[in-house]
Amino acid sequence: MRNYNAKDVDEYIASMPEEARAKLTETRAAVKAAVPRVEETIAWGVPFYKYHGLLVGFTTGNGYVSFGLAFALLPDDISALESQGYKTGKKTFRIRFDQKLPTAIIKQMLKTRVKLNEAKQASK
């Protein structure tokens, strides 16, 4: 769900249904742990993260958190996620509230993208 009135991520999470808050908080922590210097903001009505360019955003739906990337999932990431029961799209995957957060996969994806964003920034 989008919340265009939320001023920050704390306010966004607090405005979501109670059953979603724990998974949203866990997702937020995973992103910040993977990229400690990440810029956290609200964009397009959802929590969004940048580091030398766009990285990731997330929102909640009926019984899941949708993790939306600013880049396409790689085939290896899709295989790893789907083998663990996550539903994937071109740039997204869903984490049901009853599923464990795929922290290692999230960290790997974001670290790869950070390197690409840093290289792009350095070449400017």
C-alpha positions in Angstrom: 0.0 0.0 0.0 1.2 3.4 -0.8 1.0 6.3 1.7 1.6 9.6 0.0 1.1 11.5 3.3 3.9 9.7 5.2 6.8 12.1 5.9 9.3 9.3 6.7 9.7 5.5 6.9 8.8 5.4 10.6 5.5 7.1 9.8 4.9 4.9 6.8 5.4 1.7 8.8 3.2 3.0 11.6 0.4 3.7 9.1 0.4 0.1 7.8 -1.8 -2.7 9.1 -0.5 -4.2 12.3 0.2 -7.6 10.7 2.6 -6.0 8.2 4.7 -3.8 10.5 7.1 -6.5 11.8 8.0 -7.7 8.2 8.3 -4.1 7.0 10.6 -3.3 9.9 12.7 -6.4 9.3 12.9 -5.5 5.5 14.1 -2.0 6.4 16.7 -3.3 8.7 18.0 -5.7 6.1 18.4 -3.0 3.5 20.2 -0.7 6.0 22.5 -3.5 7.1 23.4 -4.4 3.5 24.2 -0.7 2.6 25.0 1.2 5.8 25.3 4.5 4.1 22.0 4.2 2.2 19.8 7.2 1.8 16.3 6.5 3.2 13.3 8.4 1.9 9.7 8.2 0.9 9.2 8.1 -2.9 6.2 7.2 -4.9 4.4 6.7 -1.6 6.6 3.9 -0.3 10.0 3.6 1.5 12.7 4.0 -1.0 16.5 3.7 -0.8 19.3 5.3 -2.8 23.0 5.1 -2.9 24.7 6.8 -5.8 21.5 6.1 -7.6 18.3 4.2 -7.1 18.4 0.9 -5.2 15.2 -0.5 -3.8 11.8 0.3 -2.4 9.2 -1.9 -0.6 5.5 -1.8 0.2 2.9 -4.1 1.6 0.0 -6.0 0.1 -2.5 -8.5 1.4 -0.3 -10.9 3.4 3.1 -10.0 1.9 5.8 -7.4 1.5 6.7 -6.5 -2.1 10.4 -5.8 -2.5 10.9 -3.7 -5.6 14.3 -3.2 -7.1 15.4 -0.3 -9.3 17.0 -2.9 -11.6 16.1 -6.3 -13.0 16.6 -9.4 -11.0 19.4 -11.6 -12.3 18.5 -15.2 -13.4 20.6 -16.6 -10.4 18.6 -14.4 -8.0 15.3 -15.5 -9.5 16.3 -19.2 -9.2 17.5 -18.7 -5.6 14.3 -16.9 -4.6 11.9 -19.2 -6.4 13.7 -22.3 -4.9 12.8 -20.9 -1.5 9.2 -20.2 -2.3 9.2 -16.5 -3.1 7.1 -15.2 -6.0 9.2 -13.2 -8.4 8.6 -10.6 -11.1 11.0 -8.8 -13.4 12.1 -6.3 -10.7 10.2 -7.5 -7.7 9.7 -10.4 -5.3 7.1 -11.0 -2.6 7.8 -12.0 1.0 4.8 -13.5 2.7 4.4 -12.5 6.3 4.9 -16.2 7.2 8.2 -16.5 5.2 11.7 -15.9 6.5 13.3 -12.8 5.0 15.9 -13.8 2.4 18.5 -11.6 4.0 21.6 -13.2 2.3 20.0 -12.8 -1.1 18.9 -9.2 -0.4 22.4 -8.4 0.8 24.0 -10.0 -2.3 21.7 -8.1 -4.7 22.2 -4.8 -3.1 26.0 -5.1 -2.8 26.2 -5.9 -6.5 24.1 -2.9 -7.4 26.0 -0.6 -5.1 29.2 -1.5 -6.9 27.6 -0.7 -10.3 26.2 2.6 -8.9 29.6 3.6 -7.6 31.3 2.7 -10.9 28.7 4.7 -12.8 29.2 7.7 -10.4 33.0 7.5 -10.7 32.8 7.6 -14.5 30.9 10.9 -14.6 
